[in-house]
Each structure stands twice: as structure tokens, then as C-alpha cells.
Amino acid sequence: MPISPARVAAFEILLRVEAADAYASELLHSSRLAKLAAADHGLLTELVMGVLRWRGALDIRIAQYANYSLSKLDREVLVALRLGAYQLLFLDRIPGHAAINDSVDLVKRARKKSAAGMVNAVLRKMASSVSQDQRHTTDGITHPQWLFERWKLIWGAEVANTICVYDQSPPRTVVRLPSVVPTGAEPALSDRPQAGSRMGALTRPPVWDGVVLDGIHLEPGKLLSEAAILTAGDISQTSAFRDHRVVIQDEASQLIALLVGEGKSILDCCAAPGGKTRILAERNPDATVLAMDLHPHRARLLRKLVPETNVHVVCADTRQMPFATKFDCILVDAPCSGTGTLARNPEIKWRLAPQDILRLQAYQVEILTAATQRLAEGGRLIYSTCSLEREENEDVISKAMTGNQSFRVVDCGDELRRLRDRGKLVWTDIGSLLAGAYLRTIPGVHPCDGFFAAVLEKL
């Protein structure tokens, strides 16, 4: 029998993640996979993300039954073993023989035929030795030990464990709603929130419990009034998504953009793929928004995803801007380790090394320092990352501001209370979102990705 197309695609994606530092979430939405049936694409996503989330635990199990050091195995062989092991240990509905046979065939297909017998033997021993109550095991490493120890040192064991548990489950899909509901999608008037209610006035994007919008089911966001959580349906198959009227974006990411505020000239320094850029443009329709990205292909993606006419895309290095313009507002959503997004980008935890954090810090300080030179007097600059690491957050602010008397740190608590008073922020425990004067969200503690933000004002 031919190999399942979902397993073939999963094998290829996992190899690219291993070999080319690609991101699984991007590869899973490649146009190359458009011909896959919905069921096959669902299995593909489960296999890829499951293997990446549980790689540490899978490797421990594989090592129990293999006579080889895993470090000596060819990449193709190890990926095939992980795919088979994940199905045997975590997926009840997958017949064991199908998981084993396809893993063996994948090895042969990858021209590693000499390893086929070993893969077959390891997975068969695993299948026969693992009892029903050992399936879905959480034993073993789910995160690199050095990363867990860092978090434990900062927040204590309970919060560190909470982050790890959150990272092991698929995050809920959150969308930012359009300002106008598509024709025919409005619920009955009696279902609409009243002005002044928790969801705010009707002039803001509408959110209704259980509403069916263009074939999907939504419920109100946990942090923001303009966010909604997908509870049923495939948002990517809706016309609202295809027409870019509804955007998938984590609530913490949306919140960062809301902190930027209002101005006539706005600079988004590291803008791609453009989720925050679009919020800036929509909230400031009369402003000129300059969106920069270092990489040409990401700048092209940004232009495609952000159709607002007041956005101008520039491919340039923030550290060497090709202009001397001063801006009212600047967003520096800096390239970072991404440790706050491991639930949706689990491959990061396996490719990140401790030394990478200080290397990223040096880059972030350079970017932030350059950006401060483009801020107009009285303007505000937001520095943010989706990292949980102090070195990329508070320490970057400290290093960039050392000896600089022309800036002050604005208390994010005041900014959050303003957003709450305007009906934008619905999360009631503002104190839990703060780390001193800074914004910090923690996965599992908060229902979103982990983000950090500092608000700086030019004196």
C-alpha cells in the first residue's frame, strides 16, 4: 500500500525544520499542500506539531528500544522513528501497524534502506511493550532542561511548570475582528451587547458569544474586546479570512500594537508579517505608517498582508535607516528567541542554545538604539519581544538607555488602565500583566503568548 500522504508531508516538513531551521507553522500553510484533503491536512498538522512538542519524551522512548546512540542516526531515520513513536504513544485512532509500516517505508523512500530493519524492530518493540495506561505519557523532557531551569529561577517551579504545560497543548486560534460584520452574518438584535457592556459600544468590532460568522463559531476574547476565540470551524476556509477582513493574531500581540497609541507619523521597525502594522494603520487612518523589514521576501509578504493605503513598506536594516525622518510613534517589535511562543512554534525550544540569548541581546540593543534616534520630541517608542528572557527585555532597555537622559520609561499600568477605560482591554487583573513599569504576559498564567513591552517617551 502507498504511504499516507499526510505522513509523507509530515516527514518532509520535519526534515526541513531540522535541516533548514524552517518554521513548521509556515510550512503547514504552504500552497504545495493545498491539494491535501481536509482530513489529511488535519493529520499532517497533528503529526508535525505533536512530534515537535514531544520530541524530548519521544527520544527518551526511542533510546530505550534502540541499540544505537540517537546522535549517530541519520536525520531521516530519526525523524521516521519520531513519527512512528508519536503515533504509537499519543494517537489512539492510528492502527499500530499503519504507523510502523509507513515509518519503515519513509526510511526506504529516503534512500536509507539499510536502516529499515532497525526502524521496524524499534517501533514493534515499542508497540508491544507499551501498555494502554502508558500511552499519552508525559514522562521525559518536554523542554530543554537549561530553559526550564532558567524559568524556575525567575518565577519558581510552579510557574515554570505552568508554562511548560501550556506549551504542550495547541493554542486556541484567536482572531481580530473586522470593523463591519459581513452582510447577512449579523445575529439577532437581541443577541447584541448593549452599549457600555463588557464588550463595549456597538461602534467597536462586534463579538457575540456563540455567534456564527461566515461559517465559524466565536466567543469573546479574554484580554481584548476586539478579539475573538475560535471555538468551531476552520477560519482559513472563510471568505472573511481570504479577503483579509479577519486576521489570526494572538491577543498579546494585538495588545502590543494598542500600546503604540496615536500619531501622524508612525514607524514599525521590524514589521513583517504585519499583524501589528495593520492595527497601527487602522487606528491611525490619517497617519503615514512606514513599515520596515530587513528581508526582501518578508517585506513582500508584509505588502501582501497589509492592504491599507496609508502603509508604506521599506526593505531596510533598522540599524542603518535610509532616511532621517522623525516619527511621533515607533514600534520596535524586535527579533528575539521567541520563548513566549513555544505553544505555536515548538521547534524553537530544540534549536535554541543558551549562548543565543546574549547574541540576540546585542542585536536588540543596536536596533533599539538606532530607533530612538528617529523619535520626535514628545513621541513614544514601544520596545517589545515575544521572549520570556530578561536578557532580551529589561536588560535591553537598561543597556540602551544607559547615559541617555532624553527618555523616560512610561508606566505600562497607566497605559493599560487607559485602554480599559476606552473599552479596549477587558482583562480585569491589570496588576498581573505588569513587571514593574513593563508589560509582561506569561503563557499559562495568561491566556496568550508570552510578550514583553516597554513604553519610552522622548523628553
N, C-alpha and C positions, 0 to 999 in steps of 0.2 A: 504493500500500500504506500502511496505517496506521503511524504511528511506533511503534517498540518501546516497550512500557510501561516497561521498565527505563530507557530513555533519557529518556522524558518525566519520570519520577520523579526521575532524576538531575539533569536540567535544573532542575526546581522546587526541589530541595534546595539545589543550588549557588547558585541565586538568593537563597534565604533566608539562606544562610551569608554571602553578600556584602552583602545589603541590611539584614539584621536582627541581625547578629552572633550568629546561631544556631550551635549545635554540631551538626556532621554526625552524630556518634555517636548523639545523642539523636533526631534526625530520622529516621535509618535504622531506628530501632526503634519508630516511631510506629504506632499502631493503624491508621492510614489505609493502611498498606502491607500489612496482614495478608492481603489477597486476592491479592497477587502470588504467582505460582508460585515454588518454591524456586530454580529456575534464573534466573528474572528478578530475584529478590532478590539472588542472588549476583552477577549482572552489575551491578546497581544499586550494590551496595557497592563493587565493583571500580572502577566509573566515578567515583563520588563521591570515594572516598579516593585513588584514583590521580591525579585532577585536582588535588586539594588538595596532595598530596605533591610533585607535579612541576610546580606552577604556574609557577615561575620559569623552568624549562627550556622549558616549553610556550610561554610568552610570547615567549621569545627566538626560537623556531622560527616562531611565527606572524608576528612582526615581520619576519622575513626575506622573507616572501612577500606581505605586505600593503603597500599604498601609503598606509596611514593610521597615524597615531600611535595606539597602543593606548589611550592615555588619552582619546582623542576618541571611541572606540567606545562605543555604548550597552552597558549591563551585559549585557543579554540577548544581544547579538551576540557579545560577548567570551566569555561562558560557553559559547555554542554552538560557537564556534571552539575553545575549550579541550577541550570534549568530543570533537569530531571529531579534533583533533590527538592527544589521548591515545590514542584507538583506533588511529589510523594508525601511531603511533610505538611503542606498547607492547603492543598486543593482536594477536597473530598470527592468532588464530582469528576475528577480526571481518573480514568482507569490506570492502574499502575503500569500495566503492560504498554499502554499508549505512551506514557511519559518515558518509560525506559527505551522502547523501540525507537521512538523519534530522536531521543538523545544520541543513541548509537548511530542512527542514520545521519544525524547532523555532523558527527565526527567524520564519518566516511565522506560526506559531501564536502567537508572542508579539507579533504585530502590528508587526513590523519588516520587512515585506516588501521595502522598498526596499533592505535590506542583503543580501537572499538571494543575489543575483548575486555580490556580493563574497565572501560566505562560501563559495559554491560554487567560485569561482575560486581562492581562497587554499588551500582544502583539496585541490583537484585538483592544483594545482602542487606542494603538499607531497607528495602521494601519488606523483606521477610522478618527483619529484626525489630522494626518499629511497630509497636502496638498502637491500637486506636487512641489510647489516652496519651500517647506521646506525640501525636500529630498536633500541629499548630503550636509547637513548642516555642517558648520564648527564652529557653536556656541559651547561653552563649552570648557573644558580644553583638550588640545591636549598633553600637557606636565605637569608634576607636577609643581605647582606654584613656589616652592622653587628653582627648577632648572632654570626656566625661569628668575626669579629674579636675580640669580647669573649671568647669561649671560648678562642680561640687564645692570647690574652694571659694568661688564667688558667691553662690546663693545657698549653699548647703545641699545635703544629699536629697532631701525631699523635692526641692525644685528641680535639681538636676535630673532626677528620675522622672519627674513630670514632663520635662522637655523631651526626654528620650521616648517616653510612651507616646506623646503627641506625634513625634516624628515617624513613628512606625505605622501610623494609620493615614490613609488618603485624606488630605484636607478637603473640606467641603468647598464646592465651587461657589464663589461669590461674584456677583455682577454689579456693575454700576449702571443704574437705570437711565434710560433716555429722559429728556425733559418733557416729552409728549408721548403718551401711550399710543401705540399703533391703532388705527381706525378699526373698530369692531372688537378691540380687546378690553374695553372698559368694563369693569364689573358693575353690578347694580349700584345705584347711588347709595343705597343703604349700607353697602359694604365699604364705602369710602371713609377714611379717617376724617374726623372733624378738625377744622382749623384750631390750632392751639393744642391739639392732642400730642401724644408721644411722638407720632410720626411727622408732626409739623403741619404747616399750612399747605393747602392744595396747590399752591403755586410752585412747590418743590416737586421733584420727581416722585411719583406715587409708589407706595409699597403697600400691599394688602396681604394679610395672612391668607394663604391658600389660593391666591389668585392664579388663574391660568393665563399666561401672557404668551401669545404666539406658540401655544402648544407645550409650554413648560410650567412647572409649579414653583412658586416663590414664597418665601417667608421673610419677614423683616430682618435686616442686618442687626448684628449685635452691638456694633460700635457706632455706625453712621446711619442717618435717616435716608441717605441717597444710595444705600447699598441694599442688596437683597441676596438671600441664600437660596441656591437651587436645591429643591427637595425631590424633584422628579423630572424626568425628561432629559433630552440631550440639547443643551444650549447651542452647540456648534451647528446643529441642523436647522436652526430657525432663521427666518428671513431677517429678524431683528439683529442677529449676530452677524450674518453675512453682509448686511448693509452697514455694519459698524454703529448701529444705534444702541446696542447693548454691548458693554465691554466687560470681559472677565478680568477682575482685578481684586486682589486681596484687600480687606478693609484697612489694614495698617498702611499699605501702600497708598490707598486713597487718602488716608488721614495725613500723610506726609505732605501731599500736594495741597491740602486745605490749609496747612500751616503757612504756606508761602504768602498768602494774602493777596492784596490788590496793588496794581501799579499800571503805569502807562508803557513801561518798557521792562520786559522780563527775559532773563537768560536762564535756560535749562542746560547745564553744562554737560551732563552725561546722560543724554535724553532717551536713547533707544531702550526698549521698543516703543515708548511713547505714551504709556498709560498716564503718567503724571503730567506730561506735556499737554495732553488733551484736556485734563481738568484745568490746568492753568489757562489755556486758551478759552475754554467755555466760561470760566468765572471772570475773565477779563476780555470780553469781546472787542473792546475798543483799544486794547493794548497790542503792541508788537511783541510777539513771542519768538525769540531766537533759540532754536533747539540745536544743540551741537552733539556730535558723536565722533569718536576717533576713527571708527572703521567704516569704510565706504558701504559695505553690504548692510550694516546696521543703520546707516543713515538712509539708505534706500528703503529699508523696512519701515523706518520711522515715518518717512513721507507717505508711504502706502497706508499706514495705520492711523495717521492723524490727518484727516482731510480739512481741518479748519483753515480758512483762508488767511487768518492773521498769524499763522505759524510759518516761520522761515527756517528751513533746515540747512545747516552748515556742517560739512565734514572737516573737522579740525581738532587739534590737540588743545585741551583746556589750558595746559601749561604754557602754550605758545599761541595765544589767540591772535587771529589775523585782523584785529580791529582794536580800536582804543575807546569804543563806546562805553559810557557809564549806564548802569541799569538801576531801576527802582527796586527790583526784586531779583534775586538769584537763587536757583536751586542747584545744589551740588549733591546729587544722589550718587555717591562715589562708588566706583568698582571696589568690591570687597570680597571677603571669604564666603559670604552667603550662609553662614551657620544658622541664621534665623529662618532659613527656608528649606531645611532638610526634609521636611514632610513632603514637599513637592519636587525637591531636587536631591534625592538621597545619594546620588553618585558623588556629590561634593565631599561627603564625610570620608570617603575612601581614597580620594585623591589629594586631600588637604594634608599638609605637613606642618608641624609647629613653626618651623622657620618661615613659612609662607606669610604668617600673620605680621611679623615685623617688616617683611619685604613690602607687603601691601600698605602698611602704615606709612612708609617713606613716600610711596606714590601718592597716597591720600593727602599727606601734608603738602606736597608740591601742588596738587590740584586745588586744594582749599586756599593756599596762599596766593596762587595766581588769580583765583576767583575774587578774593577780597579786593584786589586792585581794580576791579571793574564795577564795584558797587558805588552808587551815588551817595552823597551825604544824606543822611536820614533814611537811607534804604535798609532793607533787611535781606539777610542771606541765611538760607536753611541748609545746614550740612546734615546729610543722612546716610545711613547704611542699612543693609539687611543682615548685619553681623551682630552676634551676641558678645563679641570680644572687646574688652575695654581698650586694648591697644589700638583698635580701629575707630574708636568712638571718643570717649572722654580724653584719651591721651592725644589724639589728633588735634582736638580743639586746643588743648593745653600747649602743644608744640607750635601750632600755627599762630596762636595769639601771644606767645611769649614776647615781651617787649613791644607789643603793638597796643598803644593807648587809644587808638581811634575807633575801637569796637567795644561794645558791651554785650554780655550774654543776657538775652531776654528770658524771663521765667516762662517755660512752656506751660506751666499750670495756668497762668493768666490767659494764654492763648487758647487753651482747651476750654476754659470757662466761657470765653467769648464765643467759641464755636457751639458750645452747649446752649448758650443764651439765644443764639441765632437759629437754633433748631437743627444744626448740622450733626452735633455729637449727641448720641443717645445713651452712651455708656455712663453710668452714674458714679462709679468709683474712680474719680479723676486721680486721686492720690495714688492708686495702683499703677497708673500709667506714667508715673514720674520717677526719675532717678535724680534727685536734687533739682536743678533747673532744667534738666533734659527730659525728653520723651523717651520712654523705653517700653516696648511690648515684648512679652516673653511667651513663646509657643506653649500652649497648655495652660499656663496661668491666664493668658488672654486668648480669645477665640480667633487667633490670626497668626500670621508670620511674626517673627521677631524683627523689630525695627528700632533704630535709634535716631533721634533727631535733636539738633541744637539750633536755636534761633539766635543769630548775631545781628546787631544793629550798628550801622556806621554813624559815628557821632559827628 
